[in-house]
Amino acid sequence: MNLKIDDIIAACGGRLINDAPTNAAVTSISTNTRTLSPGALFVPIVGENFDGHDYIAQAAENGAICVLSERQSQPTDMGLPIIYVSSTRRALMDLADFYRRKHDVRVVAVTGSAGKTTTKYMIAAILAMRFKTKRTIGNFNNDIGMPLSIFRLETDDEALVLEMGMNHANEIHELSLVGVPDFAVITHIGDAHIENFENREGILHAKLEIVDGLRPGGTVVLNGDDPLLTGPIAAEKTAQFNVLFPSSKNIISAEMQGFGETHCRFEWQGKEIAITVPLPGAHMVMNALLATVVGLEMGITPAEIAQAFANFVPAEGRLNILELANMTIIDDVYNANPASMFEALKVLCSAQGAQPKPTENVQNSGILSKPDTPVQCDARRRIAVLGDMNELGHVAKPRHCEVGEFAAQVGVDLLISIGELSRHIHDGFCAQKPPAEAKYFATLEEFLPTIPEIFRPSDIILLKASRTMNFERIIQNIK
């Protein structure tokens, strides 16, 4: 990065409020003084419990050469340019828009109630077979994280994969206008963040905002198995674009091998693609199909796509299989919503690659598929350690209860529920199975000391909860 301060002022619509020289070039942009590099522009962010303006002096000491500020009364004698803007968050987005336009890259934007981060990683791995590719850092998918990902672009980059998240309407709209994607991908419409919406149709509208910045003639890739994404609302919103619907009809075969990988064969527009997805679960097959279609549409060959998956490294905390203390740990601690809970439970209770038999789609509850009978497992105990799912609002109680009921149906041997909302997971499970096969803990602190007496060698243990539950501490405790 090499940005002139005058260009930054123009891009942000800002105003210099002191007489410091502006001839130095900005080489990076940071919102965090702890990771700030010399030569950076410091952008102080105002949050509910913090104000980055309190750290402007620290940023200057750490080597920042320019700062933005929402405070016109900011001290002006620090020897570096201070640019006044009405909103540092808005200025960060405007600057990201300016910086993206300086680069000739094809942009793929990804969103969805579940699977968007993994799908983003898959798409980036596929595109990297042919193009110099950057992607969103981790799950930096909001109006702060996405700009920081854009600022990583280098002169010779050719492709950029951006994850776009939201918990309110209009958020993805703004992200899309800055990202200006060539491809927009929506993985699934579920109950994640439904506390801020009246129903799933509201979430659908919010996710479809991803096409608001799509280039004319751009391509939309939608999960063809999702009834909302194939319905009239999505059809009207995407009518002016090229719309593709990869679905289970394009999956020739998908066979899970143990708990570690799934062998898949896809067919797309006359091409057959054979890949091995290094992740378990039917939902991962759909994520891989969506990523594969994007790759094919961008000119990546089936052989290159297969190689991309052979080299693929899953994101930490997303259905990673760990062998610890002679136990198999399914590490899915990064986040949770009803749809991903059901899929993770099916992975847990699949033996020798067998999957629960899908019989129906329960649109109102978020269950992707429901087994007729409990899955027949081998002798190893299947233990599900589940925690609260956040941002479900008015449907929190029934959705947690449904997770417990589903855990009983698929054959979980022991359910451990942790957290205030997870009491309903416990209750749903115990309505169908003996209470002796379930344990409830109000907090993680109550549960951790009991690990040695509950877990034993050969157990297969699923760990899953929303991010705020900090379930990675369970793994640290086991280690």
ABEGO torsion letter per residue (X at the ends): XBBBAAAAAAAAGBBBABABBAABBBABBBABAAABBBGBBBBBBBBAABBAAAAAAAAAAAGBABBBBABAABBAAAGBBBBBBABAAAAAAAAAAAAAAABBBBBBBBBEABGAAAAAAAAAAAAAAABBBBBBBEABABAAAAAAAAAABBAABABBBBBBBBABBGAAAAAAAAAGBABBBBABBBABGAAABABAAAAAAAAAAAAAABBBGBBBBBBAABAAAABAAAAAAAAABBBBBBBAAABABBBBBEAABBBBBBBBGGBBBBBBBABBEAAAAAAAAAAAAAAAAAGBBAAAAAAAAAABBBBBGBGBBBBBGGBBBBBAAABBBAAAAAAAAAAAABBGGBBBBBABBBAAAGBABBBABBBBBBABBBBBBBBBBBGAEAAAAAAAAAAAAAAAAAGBABBBBBEAAAAAAAAAAAAABBAAABBBBABAAAAAAAAAAABBBGBBBBBBBBAAAGAAAAAAAAX
